[in-house]
Amino acid sequence: MHLVKKGGITVALDDRFKNSSVEWDFLAVSNSFTRDAELEAKQTGKPRGLVLELDDPRIRVWAKTWGQIIDECQGRLTFFKRGLEYEANDEHALRYLSNISDEYLSDEVRQKISKLAAE
């Protein structure tokens, strides 16, 4: 973890980024953590995975496993699907494609759109 912290700070302190309002989020991803890294990623009062946070310059370094990233993304996907109450299916896709110029569609897709329109 310490190498990640040092590398992130070095990039963020580069002269090319001085006097900018850039915020930096660095993410270290691994299949698993050592016990020390796991403890560092579970600090009290910080979101899980946040191992370093500085105010000036604004830098956050995160350490997560692939499993954590997948779980978080799955949670967001579920949230948006519920919020939008949208379920993708062939009919929705074909209705969308029917608004696209025919020259970009395959014969198979054109046929399916024609069949849908006839129904």
Backbone bond lengths (Angstrom), bond angles and torsions (degrees), N, CA, C in turn:
res aa  C-N    CA-C-N  psi(-1)  N-CA   C-N-CA  omega(-1)  CA-C   N-CA-C  phi
1 M - - - 1.437 - - 1.525 112.13 -
2 H 1.292 116.97 -36.65 1.460 119.10 -175.22 1.523 111.98 -64.79
3 L 1.314 117.75 -32.92 1.464 120.35 176.81 1.521 110.53 -66.50
4 V 1.322 116.98 -38.10 1.461 120.44 177.98 1.520 109.70 -63.24
5 K 1.325 116.25 -44.28 1.453 120.10 179.73 1.531 110.54 -60.45
6 K 1.315 116.06 -47.53 1.456 119.76 -177.83 1.520 110.62 -63.46
7 G 1.334 117.17 -43.73 1.457 120.72 179.71 1.512 111.80 -62.57
8 G 1.326 118.11 -42.54 1.452 122.04 179.77 1.510 111.57 -63.65
9 I 1.301 117.06 -44.76 1.464 120.93 -179.79 1.521 109.90 -64.22
10 T 1.326 118.09 -41.81 1.461 121.17 -179.96 1.523 110.68 -58.42
11 V 1.317 117.36 -45.13 1.463 120.57 179.42 1.518 110.51 -64.81
12 A 1.314 116.88 -47.72 1.462 120.86 -176.81 1.522 112.64 -65.00
13 L 1.336 118.01 -28.03 1.465 121.08 -179.43 1.525 112.90 -88.69
14 D 1.311 117.69 1.12 1.463 122.19 179.57 1.529 109.29 -56.33
15 D 1.341 116.91 138.34 1.465 122.00 -177.36 1.530 113.45 -56.94
16 R 1.317 116.96 -26.57 1.467 119.56 -178.99 1.523 112.12 -66.01
17 F 1.333 117.59 -16.88 1.455 120.85 -177.21 1.521 112.94 -111.18
18 K 1.336 116.95 8.32 1.468 120.00 178.81 1.517 110.12 -62.93
19 N 1.311 115.52 148.01 1.461 123.36 176.27 1.523 113.09 58.43
20 S 1.303 117.06 30.50 1.462 119.75 174.67 1.529 108.47 -113.54
21 S 1.305 115.12 162.94 1.466 118.93 -179.44 1.534 110.65 -98.57
22 V 1.306 115.65 26.95 1.459 120.79 -178.76 1.522 110.75 -67.95
23 E 1.331 115.64 138.89 1.460 121.54 171.52 1.515 107.05 -109.90
24 W 1.325 115.97 136.97 1.455 121.41 -176.52 1.521 111.06 -111.16
25 D 1.315 115.56 128.95 1.458 121.67 171.10 1.523 106.62 -122.74
26 F 1.318 115.64 116.76 1.462 122.02 176.73 1.520 107.91 -106.73
27 L 1.311 116.05 139.06 1.453 120.74 -176.78 1.523 109.76 -126.18
28 A 1.331 115.75 121.51 1.460 121.99 174.33 1.525 106.72 -102.00
29 V 1.318 116.58 124.21 1.459 121.48 -176.08 1.522 109.26 -119.29
30 S 1.327 115.18 138.19 1.455 120.44 -178.94 1.528 109.68 -147.64
31 N 1.315 116.18 161.85 1.462 119.75 174.39 1.519 110.96 -70.47
32 S 1.326 116.11 -34.99 1.462 121.46 179.20 1.519 108.76 -155.41
33 F 1.342 115.84 165.95 1.458 122.34 -179.74 1.522 110.45 -115.56
34 T 1.320 114.35 156.28 1.461 118.85 167.48 1.525 106.82 -71.83
35 R 1.306 117.07 166.81 1.475 120.57 179.50 1.534 110.67 -60.11
36 D 1.345 117.21 -42.37 1.470 120.78 179.21 1.528 111.37 -62.25
37 A 1.324 115.83 -43.98 1.468 119.52 -179.79 1.525 110.67 -65.31
38 E 1.327 116.87 -38.41 1.466 121.19 178.15 1.525 110.40 -61.73
39 L 1.327 117.18 -43.31 1.468 120.54 178.24 1.524 111.31 -65.33
40 E 1.319 116.45 -40.11 1.464 120.58 179.82 1.532 111.25 -64.73
41 A 1.319 116.74 -30.61 1.469 121.16 -179.60 1.528 112.68 -83.75
42 K 1.331 117.63 -0.77 1.472 122.40 -179.59 1.519 110.96 -122.40
43 Q 1.303 118.08 48.92 1.459 121.12 -177.46 1.526 110.94 -77.97
44 T 1.305 115.64 137.65 1.458 121.96 179.07 1.526 109.99 -60.55
45 G 1.314 115.70 134.47 1.457 120.95 176.77 1.518 114.67 83.53
46 K 1.330 117.53 1.11 1.465 120.80 178.66 1.518 109.26 -122.70
47 P 1.341 116.80 150.65 1.457 118.64 175.31 1.532 110.13 -59.13
48 R 1.320 116.65 147.19 1.462 120.23 -179.06 1.530 110.04 -58.64
49 G 1.312 114.46 129.79 1.456 120.80 178.56 1.520 114.49 98.80
50 L 1.327 118.52 -15.82 1.465 120.99 179.51 1.524 108.47 -78.86
51 V 1.340 116.23 112.43 1.464 119.67 -176.23 1.525 112.95 -106.20
52 L 1.330 117.21 -14.62 1.465 120.12 177.40 1.517 108.40 -155.15
53 E 1.347 115.58 136.93 1.456 120.91 176.61 1.521 108.72 -143.15
54 L 1.313 116.45 123.14 1.468 122.89 178.26 1.523 108.81 -121.71
55 D 1.336 115.89 151.41 1.460 120.46 -179.81 1.520 113.82 -92.76
56 D 1.327 117.82 -34.60 1.461 119.88 -176.35 1.522 110.10 -140.55
57 P 1.294 118.74 102.99 1.460 127.84 -1.33 1.522 110.71 -73.00
58 R 1.321 115.48 159.45 1.472 121.33 -178.08 1.530 108.96 -72.42
59 I 1.342 115.85 107.29 1.468 122.27 -177.44 1.521 109.15 -133.52
60 R 1.306 115.19 134.74 1.455 121.71 171.48 1.522 107.41 -129.68
61 V 1.329 116.22 132.91 1.459 121.91 176.26 1.518 107.07 -117.28
62 W 1.329 114.77 125.87 1.457 122.27 -178.23 1.523 109.37 -114.25
63 A 1.312 116.59 146.65 1.466 122.44 174.52 1.531 106.62 -129.58
64 K 1.324 115.61 121.37 1.460 120.17 -177.70 1.519 109.83 -142.10
65 T 1.314 114.23 154.69 1.459 118.84 173.00 1.524 107.79 -89.40
66 W 1.330 114.99 162.55 1.461 119.14 176.34 1.527 110.12 -59.29
67 G 1.313 116.90 -38.09 1.460 120.63 178.92 1.517 112.27 -59.91
68 Q 1.321 117.14 -42.34 1.466 120.97 178.39 1.527 110.71 -63.93
69 I 1.314 116.84 -42.65 1.468 120.97 -179.67 1.527 110.25 -62.60
70 I 1.333 116.35 -45.05 1.465 120.26 179.52 1.522 110.57 -63.23
71 D 1.329 117.81 -44.00 1.469 120.97 178.30 1.525 111.40 -60.29
72 E 1.331 117.74 -44.06 1.459 121.35 179.88 1.521 111.12 -63.75
73 C 1.319 116.58 -42.87 1.466 120.27 -179.94 1.520 110.71 -66.82
74 Q 1.326 116.83 -39.90 1.463 120.78 177.66 1.527 110.06 -61.12
75 G 1.329 116.15 -41.70 1.457 120.13 177.96 1.521 112.20 -62.31
76 R 1.321 117.44 -43.41 1.467 120.89 178.65 1.521 110.89 -65.38
77 L 1.332 116.85 -41.30 1.457 120.74 178.86 1.530 110.32 -60.14
78 T 1.313 117.03 -45.48 1.464 121.46 178.88 1.527 110.45 -61.28
79 F 1.328 116.53 -43.39 1.461 121.19 179.11 1.531 110.87 -59.47
80 F 1.326 117.78 -48.10 1.460 120.78 -178.17 1.529 111.81 -68.79
81 K 1.322 116.99 -38.66 1.465 118.92 178.24 1.518 110.57 -61.88
82 R 1.321 116.63 -43.00 1.469 120.03 178.75 1.519 110.54 -66.64
83 G 1.322 115.90 -42.52 1.463 120.26 -178.54 1.516 112.28 -65.02
84 L 1.294 116.27 -39.11 1.457 120.21 -179.00 1.526 112.33 -85.99
85 E 1.325 116.03 -17.97 1.452 122.34 -174.42 1.518 110.38 46.66
86 Y 1.299 115.10 46.20 1.462 122.16 -178.35 1.509 109.31 -113.12
87 E 1.293 114.83 129.81 1.450 119.87 176.63 1.519 107.55 -122.30
88 A 1.291 116.53 113.90 1.462 120.89 -179.55 1.523 109.43 -70.60
89 N 1.326 115.29 135.66 1.457 120.38 174.34 1.523 108.77 -151.04
90 D 1.302 116.36 175.37 1.468 120.19 -177.12 1.520 112.06 -60.57
91 E 1.325 116.87 -40.55 1.465 119.96 -177.75 1.527 111.30 -61.68
92 H 1.328 117.37 -46.25 1.469 120.17 178.13 1.526 110.63 -61.07
93 A 1.323 115.82 -43.61 1.463 120.16 -179.09 1.527 110.80 -62.82
94 L 1.321 117.06 -44.38 1.469 120.39 -179.29 1.518 111.56 -66.52
95 R 1.336 117.35 -38.78 1.476 119.59 176.98 1.533 110.53 -62.45
96 Y 1.320 116.31 -39.41 1.471 120.02 177.01 1.532 109.97 -64.70
97 L 1.321 116.55 -46.13 1.468 120.74 -178.11 1.523 112.23 -66.04
98 S 1.320 117.24 -24.23 1.468 119.50 -179.87 1.522 111.61 -65.96
99 N 1.306 117.88 -17.29 1.470 121.90 178.54 1.527 112.68 -88.33
100 I 1.324 115.79 -2.89 1.457 120.69 -179.00 1.518 109.08 -95.48
101 S 1.296 116.98 146.78 1.458 121.37 178.94 1.529 110.79 -54.85
102 D 1.305 116.45 134.10 1.469 122.47 -177.96 1.528 113.85 -55.62
103 E 1.303 117.10 -29.32 1.467 119.24 -175.92 1.535 112.76 -63.46
104 Y 1.314 116.82 -18.66 1.465 120.51 -179.33 1.530 112.86 -94.21
105 L 1.319 116.77 -5.38 1.461 120.86 -175.25 1.525 111.17 -102.76
106 S 1.315 115.23 147.67 1.461 119.98 176.57 1.531 109.17 -75.24
107 D 1.326 115.83 163.51 1.465 120.55 177.64 1.531 110.43 -59.60
108 E 1.326 116.22 -40.17 1.459 120.70 -179.24 1.532 110.82 -60.94
109 V 1.326 116.98 -44.20 1.464 120.60 -179.96 1.521 110.13 -67.69
110 R 1.323 118.13 -40.37 1.471 121.06 177.49 1.527 110.73 -59.01
111 Q 1.326 116.23 -42.65 1.470 120.79 179.32 1.529 110.94 -62.97
112 K 1.328 116.47 -43.84 1.461 120.07 -179.53 1.522 111.21 -64.51
113 I 1.337 117.04 -37.25 1.458 121.00 178.03 1.534 110.29 -66.89
114 S 1.317 116.82 -41.07 1.470 121.12 178.19 1.523 110.27 -62.40
115 K 1.326 116.43 -42.90 1.466 121.46 179.64 1.525 110.23 -63.13
116 L 1.328 116.95 -42.30 1.464 121.75 179.21 1.526 110.15 -63.42
117 A 1.331 116.97 -42.70 1.464 121.12 -179.09 1.524 111.27 -65.08
118 A 1.330 116.46 -32.50 1.463 121.11 -179.12 1.526 112.02 -72.78
119 E 1.304 117.66 -23.68 1.480 121.88 -176.89 1.476 112.80 -74.91
